[in-house]
Amino acid sequence: MSVGRMGGRTRDDGLAGVLLAACCEPGADRSLAEATRTFTPGGGRRRSGRLWRCGFGAVLVVAFVLAVSGSASAATAWVYVTNIGSGTVTPIEVATNKPGAEIKVGKEPDGVAVTPDGKTVYVTNIGSGTVTPIEVATNKPGPEIKVGSNPVGIAVTPDGKTVYVTNYTSGTVTPIEVATNKPGPEITVGSHPVGIAVTPDGKTAYVSESGTVTPIEVATNHPRPPIILSGSLDGIAVTPDGKTAYVSESESFTVVAIEVATNKPGPVIPVGSNPVGIAITRVYQAPTVTKVSATSGPVTGDKVVTITGTNFSVVGDVEFSGVPVSDYVINQAGTEIGVVSPAREVAGTVDVTVKTPGGTSKITTKDHYKYLPVITSVEPNSGSTAGGETIIVFGFGFKPGEDENTFAFGTASAPSSLCFAGSPGNCLVTSPPHAAGKVDVKATVNGATSAKTKADQYTYK
């Protein structure tokens, strides 16, 4: 995503990822106020002598949702917009840019985030002191979740288990368990927490406050010692490699880089007037496939296969020599993909490739998967030890044509065959001489040999 995150499937149900951006749009009502930072009812926040009202602005989330029954690449993208003035959220279908029916939430909705599996949107309601979960499949809101006073910022852990909400007036962060939508005990942080960002490894949540940034240990929900900065801190984001957190300081017109490993503030970077939001781009590396297991399966598909490699965090497609899988699951580390093999017409060895924003994995011998032909019946299933009889072999994965496939009756090779396409296909095979007894008939197509089953048995008499 995880949605994963952006461009990928949700890690658990084949869903794609999330891009989050928040801002007060230019042109919104920015009434003059006292040069002190206080929370103002009605959605205003005083910053550097100005009251910024986001009532006409918007918070955007792009959620790529994949239909479970469709192709993994057939993503439906939605934009969710919080309307702070009307107490609603507007869903917009990216393909058409058409807005859907407004979704009623709490008072003064502000922050918004989507779970990595793309199933749920969470919205902070400043005026209600609540968070509203919205089911993406139906765009229906669930019961409001009570949190602290004036909730603003929101973030979801990469594993999709916890939602964190910053409560501006309470000076706390509320963790919400996604599975139950139940809030946990509030976590006390610094004064006026606003922004929050979780590291890609899911270990730490960073909260921007007034003059400090508080790291929260996700495993225990315990706050660590605050990182002392200065002024009114606002937007915060963590680099995709998890090494650096950047936080905006609106009064000094700067951005501060924080080293995640040590929680020490680094360079202070001068920027424009009153910086607020921060977003970090990602450079995707090309994926590599280092192992495929299982290494073979029937041409009828439905074989569980694990693909091991690198740079699988955001995946667009997984293909078996051009045939896409219908669904897949990615582990949190982005090193394994679980798929079910698609069906294929003709047996043989194929290359399993992975497509991501960084490119398509290079074809190597490590990505091989062998499709095996399948014999479903042999008719008649008995004959003379002298051989020379025409036997019809039914099954899947045969290559149409004369002597394009080889057949063995036990240890004896059939002298000739003629196969026809179909579902199932059928082959006219001349039985070879063989000693009396029961044998298994095996088909070999493009170097792939059918597995032994009861359906392939033939008795010499």
Stockholm file with secondary structure:
# STOCKHOLM 1.0

chainA/1-461         MSVGRMGGRTRDDGLAGVLLAACCEPGADRSLAEATRTFTPGGGRRRSGRLWRCGFGAVLVVAFVLAVSGSASAATAWVYVTNIGSGTVTPIEVATNKPGAEIKVGKEPDGVAVTPDGKTVYVTNIGSGTVTPIEVATNKPGPEIKVGSNPVGIAVTPDGKTVYVTNYTSGTVTPIEVATNKPGPEITVGSHPVGIAVTPDGKTAYVSESGTVTPIEVATNHPRPPIILSGSLDGIAVTPDGKTAYVSESESFTVVAIEVATNKPGPVIPVGSNPVGIAITRVYQAPTVTKVSATSGPVTGDKVVTITGTNFSVVGDVEFSGVPVSDYVINQAGTEIGVVSPAREVAGTVDVTVKTPGGTSKITTKDHYKYLPVITSVEPNSGSTAGGETIIVFGFGFKPGEDENTFAFGTASAPSSLCFAGSPGNCLVTSPPHAAGKVDVKATVNGATSAKTKADQYTYK
#=GR chainA/1-461 SS CCCEETTSCCTTTTCCEEEEEEECCTTSCCCBCCSSCCEETTTEEEETTEEEECTTSEEEEEEEEECTTSCTTCEEEEEEEEETTTTEEEEEETTTTEECCCEECSSSEEEEEECTTSSEEEEEETTTTEEEEEETTTTEECCCEECSSSEEEEEECTTSSEEEEEETTTTEEEEEETTTTEECCCEECSSSCCCEEECTTSSEEEEECEEEEEEEETTTTEECCCEEEEEEEEEEEECTTSSEEEEEETTTTEEEEEETTTTEEEEEEECSSSCCCCCCCCCCCCCEEEEEESCEEETTCCCEEEEEEECCSSCSEEEETTEECSCEEECTTSSEEEEECCCCSBCEEEEEEEEETTEECCCCGGGEEEEECEEEEEESSEECTTCCCEEEEEEEBCCCEETSSEEEETTEECSCEEEECSSSEEEEEECCCCCSEEEEEEEEETTEECCCCGGGEEEEC
#=GC SS_cons         CCCEETTSCCTTTTCCEEEEEEECCTTSCCCBCCSSCCEETTTEEEETTEEEECTTSEEEEEEEEECTTSCTTCEEEEEEEEETTTTEEEEEETTTTEECCCEECSSSEEEEEECTTSSEEEEEETTTTEEEEEETTTTEECCCEECSSSEEEEEECTTSSEEEEEETTTTEEEEEETTTTEECCCEECSSSCCCEEECTTSSEEEEECEEEEEEEETTTTEECCCEEEEEEEEEEEECTTSSEEEEEETTTTEEEEEETTTTEEEEEEECSSSCCCCCCCCCCCCCEEEEEESCEEETTCCCEEEEEEECCSSCSEEEETTEECSCEEECTTSSEEEEECCCCSBCEEEEEEEEETTEECCCCGGGEEEEECEEEEEESSEECTTCCCEEEEEEEBCCCEETSSEEEETTEECSCEEEECSSSEEEEEECCCCCSEEEEEEEEETTEECCCCGGGEEEEC
//
